[in-house]
Amino acid sequence: MLDNALKLIKDLINHNYKAYIVGGFVRDYLLGRESQDIDVCTNATPKEIKEVFPDSFLPTDDYGSVVVNKYGIRFEITTFRKEFNYDKHRRPIEIEYIDDLYQDLLRRDFTINAICIDENGEIIDFLGGRDDLERKLIRTVGDANERFKQDPLRILRAIRFATILNFQLDNEVNEAIRNYRNLLHDLSYYRKKEELDKMFVSGFAERGIHMLLEYHLDKYLDLDNLSNVENTDSLIGIWSVLNVESHYPFSNNEKEMMKDIREVMRLNNYDPMTLYHYGLYVNSVAGEMKGLDKRKITESYNSLVIHRRQDLDISSEDIMNCMNKEPGEYISDIYDDVEKEVLYHRLSNKKEILLNYICEKYASNS
């Protein structure tokens, strides 16, 4: 990825602009970690960036960023700038494009995200970020209180980086979180969820949840059930326990799945009917949170005689013929009964046996 990133910044440099790789990719590169996207900073304006990369697009034109998809990589290219006055602790009301890398780095959140790589692959570190990587320390660029007051989402970002990197928070950061955590109330649930999602899927969710609780951020994030989350790194499982669909944004499909997970938390996740009705994934997530053996849940699911109604060796037409009736709700009721009998091995899934059972039990009473 680095070689391709160097090619991209050289494209800008060949057009007489300054350009550097910056941010998370550089941090992860120095730590030997993989990155997905790459951030680039430059003195070229968004309009000039688009002239160099005609296929680029501007998702946030007024914010000075341009997205370029090249070499199979997503690059976000941002113009050097200063920021003034934050609107509702969210984003700067005013920005000024500048021609100074150092001044641009001063408006960034943490020192470990303010390290650059130039076109020769050399590290540029004006703010001591590399030392902080070695010390495993999360430290803000400039005054931590001011940084968190500008945008309290940085509080969650500090927790996330400390979580996934197993770093410590600088004393000033620690104090500033406690000073300004109440401002998390002012953030949109969408922004909070974006950051929490990254923490919860990191593979270190337990550590992150511990830190959120340590700083009592659950109160300011409206996560009243946070202390009840255990034994899982499943994103949907964690949100199921948190039960915050009334204010955090989720798709209808996610809401339905979380509802199902909460229901099966009260059930036997090895039981054939539970596995059949809720499926393997939902039972596995719930089982994991309950400390059950996921392999045994999988084995139990795979050993089911049927996995869906269509697996039964009878059709609705067979039932109607047996009952000598027109279509009606009775068909679904009979299916429910037969599914249960088959799943518990009280009936073999053979057409003749199933029809004999239906005819004897239902036709004689109709």
C-alpha positions as CSV (number, residue, x, y, z in Angstrom):
1,M,0.0,0.0,0.0
2,L,2.8,2.4,0.8
3,D,4.3,2.1,-2.7
4,N,0.9,3.0,-4.2
5,A,0.4,5.9,-1.8
6,L,3.8,7.3,-2.7
7,K,2.9,7.1,-6.4
8,L,-0.3,9.1,-5.6
9,I,1.5,11.9,-3.7
10,K,4.1,12.1,-6.5
11,D,1.3,12.7,-8.9
12,L,0.5,15.8,-6.9
13,I,4.1,16.8,-6.5
14,N,4.6,16.4,-10.3
15,H,1.9,19.1,-10.7
16,N,3.9,21.4,-8.4
17,Y,2.0,20.8,-5.2
18,K,3.2,19.7,-1.8
19,A,1.8,16.3,-0.7
20,Y,2.3,14.0,2.3
21,I,0.7,10.7,3.6
22,V,-0.7,11.5,7.0
23,G,-2.8,10.1,9.8
24,G,-3.9,6.5,10.6
25,F,-2.1,4.8,7.8
26,V,1.3,6.3,8.9
27,R,0.5,5.4,12.6
28,D,-0.4,1.8,11.6
29,Y,2.5,1.5,9.3
30,L,4.9,2.4,12.1
31,L,3.2,-0.1,14.4
32,G,3.2,-2.9,11.8
33,R,-0.6,-2.9,11.5
34,E,-2.7,-3.1,8.4
35,S,-4.7,-0.1,7.2
36,Q,-7.6,0.1,4.8
37,D,-7.8,3.8,3.6
38,I,-5.1,6.3,3.3
39,D,-5.2,10.0,4.1
40,V,-3.1,12.5,2.2
41,C,-2.7,16.2,2.9
42,T,-1.6,18.8,0.3
43,N,-1.5,22.5,-0.4
44,A,-3.6,21.9,-3.5
45,T,-7.2,23.1,-3.2
46,P,-10.1,20.7,-3.8
47,K,-10.6,22.2,-7.3
48,E,-6.9,21.7,-8.1
49,I,-7.0,18.1,-6.7
50,K,-9.9,17.3,-9.1
51,E,-7.8,18.6,-12.0
52,V,-5.0,16.2,-11.1
53,F,-7.5,13.3,-10.5
54,P,-10.5,13.9,-12.8
55,D,-12.4,10.8,-11.5
56,S,-12.2,12.0,-7.9
57,F,-15.3,13.3,-6.0
58,L,-16.0,15.7,-3.2
59,P,-18.2,14.2,-0.5
60,T,-17.7,17.3,1.7
61,D,-16.7,20.1,-0.7
62,D,-16.9,22.8,1.9
63,Y,-14.7,20.8,4.2
64,G,-11.7,20.6,1.9
65,S,-11.6,16.9,1.3
66,V,-11.6,14.9,-2.0
67,V,-11.9,11.2,-2.4
68,V,-9.7,9.4,-5.0
69,N,-10.1,5.7,-5.7
70,K,-6.9,4.5,-7.2
71,Y,-4.8,1.3,-7.2
72,G,-7.7,-0.4,-5.4
73,I,-7.3,2.0,-2.5
74,R,-9.5,4.7,-1.2
75,F,-7.5,7.9,-0.7
76,E,-8.9,10.9,1.1
77,I,-7.0,14.0,0.1
78,T,-7.4,17.1,2.3
79,T,-6.1,20.6,1.7
80,F,-3.8,22.2,4.4
81,R,-6.1,24.4,6.5
82,K,-6.8,26.2,9.7
83,E,-10.1,25.8,11.5
84,F,-12.1,28.3,13.4
85,N,-15.1,28.0,15.8
86,Y,-16.8,24.7,16.0
87,D,-20.6,24.5,15.3
88,K,-22.4,22.6,18.1
89,H,-19.1,20.8,19.0
90,R,-19.2,19.1,15.6
91,R,-17.3,20.8,12.8
92,P,-15.5,24.1,12.2
93,I,-17.8,26.9,11.1
94,E,-14.9,28.5,9.1
95,I,-11.8,27.0,7.5
96,E,-8.9,28.8,5.8
97,Y,-6.7,27.0,3.2
98,I,-3.0,27.5,3.9
99,D,0.3,26.5,2.5
100,D,2.0,25.2,5.7
101,L,2.1,21.5,6.7
102,Y,3.1,22.3,10.3
103,Q,0.1,24.6,10.8
104,D,-2.2,22.0,9.3
105,L,-0.9,19.3,11.7
106,L,-1.7,21.6,14.6
107,R,-5.4,21.3,14.1
108,R,-5.4,17.4,14.3
109,D,-6.6,15.4,17.2
110,F,-3.7,13.2,18.5
111,T,0.0,13.3,18.0
112,I,0.0,9.7,16.8
113,N,-2.3,10.8,14.0
114,A,-0.1,13.7,13.0
115,I,2.9,11.8,11.7
116,C,3.6,12.2,7.9
117,I,5.5,10.3,5.2
118,D,7.0,12.4,2.3
119,E,7.5,11.4,-1.3
120,N,10.8,9.7,-0.4
121,G,9.3,7.5,2.3
122,E,10.9,9.6,5.0
123,I,9.0,10.2,8.3
124,I,8.1,13.8,9.2
125,D,7.2,14.1,12.9
126,F,6.9,17.7,14.2
127,L,4.8,16.9,17.2
128,G,6.4,13.9,18.9
129,G,3.9,11.4,17.7
130,R,6.6,8.7,17.1
131,D,7.8,9.0,20.7
132,D,4.2,8.6,21.8
133,L,3.9,5.5,19.8
134,E,6.9,4.1,21.5
135,R,5.6,5.1,24.9
136,K,2.2,3.7,24.0
137,L,0.6,7.0,24.9
138,I,-2.5,8.8,23.6
139,R,-1.8,12.5,23.7
140,T,-3.7,15.4,22.0
141,V,-2.1,17.9,19.7
142,G,-2.2,21.0,21.9
143,D,-4.4,21.5,24.9
144,A,-6.6,18.4,25.6
145,N,-9.4,20.5,27.1
146,E,-9.6,22.7,24.1
147,R,-9.5,19.8,21.7
148,F,-12.4,18.0,23.4
149,K,-14.4,21.2,23.8
150,Q,-14.1,21.8,20.1
151,D,-15.4,18.3,19.2
152,P,-16.3,15.9,22.1
153,L,-16.3,13.0,19.6
154,R,-12.5,13.1,20.2
155,I,-13.2,11.7,23.6
156,L,-14.6,8.5,22.1
157,R,-11.7,8.4,19.6
158,A,-9.2,8.6,22.5
159,I,-10.9,5.7,24.1
160,R,-11.0,3.8,20.9
161,F,-7.3,4.2,20.1
162,A,-6.4,3.3,23.7
163,T,-8.6,0.3,23.3
164,I,-7.4,-1.2,20.0
165,L,-3.7,-0.2,20.5
166,N,-3.6,-1.1,24.2
167,F,-2.2,2.4,24.9
168,Q,-2.5,4.5,28.0
169,L,-4.2,8.0,28.1
170,D,-2.0,10.9,28.8
171,N,-2.7,12.6,32.2
172,E,-4.0,15.7,30.5
173,V,-6.3,13.6,28.3
174,N,-7.5,11.7,31.3
175,E,-8.4,14.9,33.1
176,A,-10.0,16.5,30.0
177,I,-12.3,13.5,29.4
178,R,-13.7,13.9,32.9
179,N,-14.0,17.7,32.4
180,Y,-15.9,17.5,29.1
181,R,-17.6,14.1,29.0
182,N,-21.0,15.8,29.5
183,L,-20.6,17.3,26.0
184,L,-21.2,13.8,24.5
185,H,-24.9,14.5,25.1
186,D,-24.6,17.2,22.4
187,L,-23.4,14.8,19.7
188,S,-25.8,13.1,17.3
189,Y,-26.4,9.4,17.9
190,Y,-25.2,8.7,14.4
191,R,-21.8,10.1,15.1
192,K,-21.6,8.3,18.5
193,K,-22.7,5.0,17.0
194,E,-20.1,5.3,14.2
195,E,-17.3,5.5,16.8
196,L,-18.7,2.9,19.1
197,D,-19.1,0.5,16.2
198,K,-15.4,0.8,15.4
199,M,-14.6,0.0,19.0
200,F,-17.1,-2.9,19.3
201,V,-15.8,-4.7,16.2
202,S,-12.1,-4.1,17.0
203,G,-11.7,-7.5,18.7
204,F,-11.1,-5.6,21.9
205,A,-14.6,-4.7,22.8
206,E,-14.3,-5.9,26.4
207,R,-11.4,-3.5,27.0
208,G,-13.2,-0.6,25.4
209,I,-16.4,-1.2,27.4
210,H,-14.3,-1.3,30.5
211,M,-12.8,2.1,29.7
212,L,-16.2,3.6,28.9
213,L,-17.5,2.4,32.3
214,E,-14.3,3.6,34.0
215,Y,-15.0,7.1,32.8
216,H,-18.7,6.8,33.4
217,L,-19.3,7.6,29.7
218,D,-22.3,5.2,29.6
219,K,-24.3,7.9,31.4
220,Y,-23.5,10.5,28.7
221,L,-23.9,8.1,25.8
222,D,-27.3,6.8,27.1
223,L,-26.0,3.2,27.3
224,D,-27.7,2.2,30.5
225,N,-27.0,-1.6,30.0
226,L,-23.4,-1.3,29.1
227,S,-22.3,-3.1,32.3
228,N,-24.4,-6.1,31.2
229,V,-22.4,-6.8,28.1
230,E,-20.0,-9.7,28.4
231,N,-18.5,-12.6,26.5
232,T,-18.9,-11.2,23.0
233,D,-17.1,-9.3,20.3
234,S,-20.2,-9.5,18.1
235,L,-21.4,-6.0,17.1
236,I,-25.0,-7.0,16.8
237,G,-24.8,-8.9,20.1
238,I,-23.5,-5.9,22.0
239,W,-26.1,-3.6,20.6
240,S,-28.8,-6.2,21.4
241,V,-27.8,-6.1,25.1
242,L,-27.6,-2.3,25.0
243,N,-31.2,-2.1,23.7
244,V,-31.0,1.4,22.4
245,E,-32.9,1.2,19.1
246,S,-35.3,3.9,20.3
247,H,-32.6,6.6,19.8
248,Y,-29.5,5.1,18.1
249,P,-29.9,4.6,14.3
250,F,-30.4,1.0,13.0
251,S,-31.9,-0.6,9.9
252,N,-35.1,-2.5,10.3
253,N,-33.3,-5.7,9.7
254,E,-30.8,-4.9,12.5
255,K,-33.7,-4.1,14.8
256,E,-35.4,-7.4,14.1
257,M,-32.2,-9.3,14.6
258,M,-31.5,-7.6,18.0
259,K,-35.1,-8.4,19.1
260,D,-34.6,-12.0,18.2
261,I,-31.2,-12.2,20.1
262,R,-32.8,-10.8,23.2
263,E,-35.6,-13.3,22.9
264,V,-33.3,-16.3,22.6
265,M,-31.1,-15.1,25.5
266,R,-34.0,-16.5,27.6
267,L,-34.2,-19.8,25.7
268,N,-32.3,-23.0,25.4
269,N,-29.9,-22.4,22.5
270,Y,-29.4,-26.1,22.0
271,D,-33.1,-26.8,21.7
272,P,-34.3,-27.9,18.2
273,M,-37.3,-25.6,18.1
274,T,-35.2,-22.6,19.2
275,L,-32.5,-23.4,16.6
276,Y,-35.1,-23.9,13.9
277,H,-37.1,-20.8,14.5
278,Y,-34.3,-18.3,15.2
279,G,-31.5,-19.8,13.1
280,L,-27.8,-20.6,13.8
281,Y,-26.4,-17.0,13.8
282,V,-28.9,-15.6,16.3
283,N,-28.4,-18.6,18.6
284,S,-24.6,-18.5,18.3
285,V,-24.5,-14.8,19.3
286,A,-26.8,-15.3,22.2
287,G,-25.0,-18.5,23.2
288,E,-21.6,-16.8,23.2
289,M,-22.9,-14.1,25.5
290,K,-24.2,-16.8,27.8
291,G,-20.9,-18.6,27.8
292,L,-22.2,-21.6,25.9
293,D,-20.2,-23.8,23.6
294,K,-20.7,-22.3,20.1
295,R,-19.4,-25.4,18.4
296,K,-22.0,-27.5,20.2
297,I,-24.7,-25.0,19.1
298,T,-23.5,-25.4,15.5
299,E,-23.5,-29.1,15.7
300,S,-27.0,-29.1,17.2
301,Y,-28.2,-26.8,14.4
302,N,-26.5,-28.9,11.6
303,S,-28.1,-32.1,13.1
304,L,-31.7,-30.7,12.8
305,V,-33.9,-33.0,10.6
306,I,-35.3,-29.9,8.9
307,H,-34.1,-26.3,8.7
308,R,-37.1,-24.7,7.0
309,R,-40.7,-25.5,6.4
310,Q,-39.9,-26.4,2.7
311,D,-37.8,-29.3,4.0
312,L,-40.9,-31.1,5.2
313,D,-41.9,-34.0,2.9
314,I,-45.5,-32.7,2.5
315,S,-47.0,-29.7,0.7
316,S,-50.0,-27.4,1.4
317,E,-51.8,-29.2,-1.3
318,D,-51.2,-32.5,0.5
319,I,-52.7,-31.1,3.7
320,M,-55.7,-29.7,1.8
321,N,-56.4,-33.1,0.1
322,C,-56.0,-34.9,3.4
323,M,-58.4,-32.5,5.1
324,N,-60.7,-32.2,2.0
325,K,-60.8,-28.4,2.6
326,E,-60.1,-25.2,0.8
327,P,-57.0,-23.1,1.8
328,G,-57.2,-21.5,5.3
329,E,-55.3,-20.7,8.4
330,Y,-55.6,-24.3,9.5
331,I,-52.7,-25.2,7.1
332,S,-50.2,-23.0,9.1
333,D,-51.4,-24.5,12.4
334,I,-50.9,-28.0,11.1
335,Y,-47.5,-27.1,9.7
336,D,-46.5,-25.8,13.2
337,D,-47.5,-29.0,14.8
338,V,-45.8,-31.3,12.3
339,E,-42.6,-29.2,12.4
340,K,-42.4,-29.7,16.2
341,E,-43.1,-33.5,15.9
342,V,-40.4,-33.9,13.3
343,L,-37.8,-31.8,15.1
344,Y,-38.2,-33.7,18.3
345,H,-38.0,-37.0,16.3
346,R,-41.5,-38.1,17.2
347,L,-42.3,-38.3,13.6
348,S,-40.2,-39.3,10.6
349,N,-40.0,-36.8,7.8
350,K,-41.7,-39.1,5.3
351,K,-44.7,-38.1,3.3
352,E,-46.8,-41.2,4.1
353,I,-46.1,-41.0,7.9
354,L,-46.8,-37.3,8.0
355,L,-50.1,-37.6,6.1
356,N,-51.2,-40.4,8.3
357,Y,-50.5,-38.3,11.4
358,I,-52.4,-35.3,9.9
359,C,-55.4,-37.3,8.7
360,E,-55.8,-39.2,12.0
361,K,-55.3,-36.2,14.3
362,Y,-57.1,-33.5,12.3
363,A,-59.4,-34.9,9.6
364,S,-61.3,-37.0,12.1
365,N,-62.0,-33.9,14.2
366,S,-63.1,-31.7,11.3
